[in-house]
Amino acid sequence: MAMSHAMDEPQKSLKDLSADERERLVAVHERLRDAVRNYDKFLGVELKPGVEVPVHSLEEMGAAQAEVQEVEAELWRLREELLGWRRPGWAPSATSVSDWFSDEDSDYDDYPLPSSA
């Protein structure tokens, strides 16, 4: 019995979209690029002797990460609506936070957030 790949392949192609539908996709892609660019400033950098270690606000980083996740979810929702694409289970998150930390670092999640001064 042949297996159908209907779930893996788009039901429509990008060329089948109207100008308005393409504009909607482009706008969400631009929002995601901007959100990722904003989030990138919180990612680690090479530490060098004599250079101060950058310190970031946990709240600002969390807000930037949430924005990436929100826009990414909107992009996948729009892809499904317009093209019939479903997000594959293997698709990594745009933030890829799980790649940064090992299992040994999970105990940092248990620390309380610093109080606002």
C-alpha positions in Angstrom: 0.0 0.0 0.0 1.4 3.4 -1.0 1.6 6.0 1.7 0.3 9.4 1.0 2.6 12.4 1.7 -0.2 14.9 1.7 0.7 16.1 5.2 4.4 16.6 4.2 3.8 18.6 1.0 2.1 21.9 0.6 -1.4 21.8 -0.8 -0.6 25.1 -2.6 2.6 26.6 -3.8 3.8 30.1 -3.1 3.0 31.0 -6.8 -0.6 30.1 -6.1 -1.0 32.9 -3.6 -2.7 36.2 -4.3 -0.7 39.4 -3.9 -2.4 40.1 -0.6 -1.6 36.6 0.7 2.1 36.9 -0.3 2.2 40.3 1.4 0.8 38.8 4.6 3.5 36.1 4.5 6.3 38.6 3.7 5.1 40.9 6.6 5.3 38.0 9.1 8.7 36.9 7.8 10.0 40.5 8.3 8.5 40.6 11.8 10.3 37.3 12.6 13.6 38.5 11.2 13.3 41.7 13.3 12.4 39.7 16.4 15.3 37.3 16.0 17.7 40.3 15.3 16.5 41.8 18.6 16.9 38.5 20.4 20.4 38.0 19.0 21.8 40.7 21.2 21.2 38.4 24.2 23.1 35.5 22.8 26.5 34.6 24.1 29.7 36.1 22.7 33.2 35.0 22.9 34.7 36.1 26.2 38.1 37.7 25.9 40.6 38.8 28.6 40.2 42.4 29.5 36.7 42.8 28.0 33.8 43.1 30.3 31.2 40.3 30.2 27.9 41.7 28.9 25.1 41.8 31.4 21.5 41.7 30.2 18.1 42.2 31.8 16.4 38.9 32.4 13.0 40.5 31.8 14.2 42.1 28.5 15.6 38.8 27.3 12.4 37.0 28.2 10.3 39.5 26.4 12.5 39.2 23.3 12.3 35.5 23.4 8.6 35.6 23.8 8.3 37.9 20.8 10.3 35.5 18.6 8.1 32.6 19.7 4.8 34.5 19.2 5.8 35.7 15.7 7.1 32.2 14.7 3.8 30.6 15.8 2.0 33.3 13.7 4.1 32.4 10.7 3.4 28.7 11.0 -0.3 29.4 11.5 -0.4 31.6 8.3 1.6 29.0 6.3 -1.0 26.4 7.3 -3.9 28.7 6.5 -2.6 29.8 3.1 -0.5 26.9 1.9 -1.8 23.9 3.9 1.7 23.4 5.4 1.9 22.0 8.9 4.9 22.6 11.1 7.0 19.3 11.2 7.8 18.0 14.6 11.5 18.2 13.8 11.4 21.9 13.0 13.7 23.7 15.6 12.5 26.8 17.3 13.8 30.1 16.0 15.3 30.8 19.4 16.9 27.3 19.7 17.2 27.8 23.5 17.3 24.1 24.1 20.6 23.9 22.1 22.3 26.4 24.5 21.9 24.6 27.8 22.8 21.2 28.9 20.8 19.1 31.3 23.2 20.2 34.1 22.0 23.8 33.6 18.4 23.0 34.2 18.6 23.8 37.9 19.0 27.5 36.9 15.3 27.4 36.1 14.6 26.9 39.9 16.2 30.2 40.9 13.8 33.1 41.6 13.7 36.1 39.4 15.4 39.2 40.9 13.0 41.7 42.3 12.6 45.0 40.5 14.3 47.8 42.3 
